[in-house]
């Protein structure tokens, strides 16, 4: 493991930006100072004029392994993540087979240990009938429990009220929820099926999976969490309507109910279906433009706590199907930091807030041990970006196995130069160092 000295960086950390050096040794941040002398054993990175951020922690991705590896693998998607400055991911249980037992969950950790260039954790899946397995989950080395309170990719819908009551009342761990009301979606689907048959336009997606579906399900989750004092985290908020459910008057570390925004709900809106069609079909749906404005405002005022991707790749061929058959989800993890830095360039968000929502707050929300901050003694998960270089999204520079992106042709006015994962310079100037793999992240929870 190299000893790395980062010189003259603009360090963005804990609401401050300052010029300094960072010494990385034995996987951890050994020293942060205004100036650190170079020794012969040091690999030096001159970061003058560049910005050093804590590595991005993405709390919601779908890397498709096992069982759906024609779409993606942990290896390919973690590689894309690292190229985009994401050093840690938390992956969802709707693989094949679904991660509904402790043994199946552990299988995914074993795959990641052998193949993932990024640090990793995997959610334990909940179903209508696996409560005993859910309650065996170790809170010290598993990020959380995932409940699909609306159906999405896979067949993991949890819609039994008794099951929901049992999980919310008995699980001591963080529960992450996908919230869409299935009855509302089915009723809307019937209406559009009768009107259009198989020729439903993709622009109807936010009408079929509408605001009502989101607010009904999110309200149910919040009511259950309040009733049982559950640690609840609602994923991918997509409507202005849901924001009233969340509180910004108490510190994040004390919140029992938290929420996430995703980059595609901040970037795209309903008008983009005409140009991109199935490429931006996802659940919950990308909706009218006023929603993305309200979501960003909620991020800025701390009603929404973290920013993630819900990276969900499908093959290009699968996406060419009609509305009913085209799967929901889009690949995003390689450019999530670029997206947020573009908002910075547009004056919509500060660098400090980006770091807070994509690194610090995720670590705090999930109680991740010794990651998410640039602190002496913490693991060295770091990314160096240049805000004066551009990144053009092209097929030949995508690392996703699916080989496409809804951002193809987009020029972002920032570039990820170097990504350090657990002290290893894993990505540098377009070149990967695969000699070391990422680590299983741990959690500091008193449960």
Protein Blocks (a to p, Z undefined) as FASTA:
>chain_A
ZZdddehiacdeehiacddddddeehiafbdcfbdcddfklccddfehiacddddddfbd
cehighilmmpcfklmmmmmmmnopabdcddfkbccddfbfklmmmmmmmmmmmpmbdcd
ddddddfklmmmmmmpcfklpgbdcddfbdcedjfbcfbfklmmmmmmmmmbdcdddddd
fklmmmmmmmmmmmnommccfklmmmmmgfklmmmmmmmmmmmmmmnopacddehifbfk
lmmmpcckbcfklpcbdcdddfklmmpcfklmmmnmmmlgccdddddfklmmmmmmmmmn
omafbdcekpacddfklmmpcfklmccdddfklmmmmmmmmmmmnopacfklmmmmmmmm
mmmmnopghihiacehiacddddddfkbccdddfklccbfnlpafkgoiacfbdcfbdce
ehiafbgghiacfkbccddddddddZZ
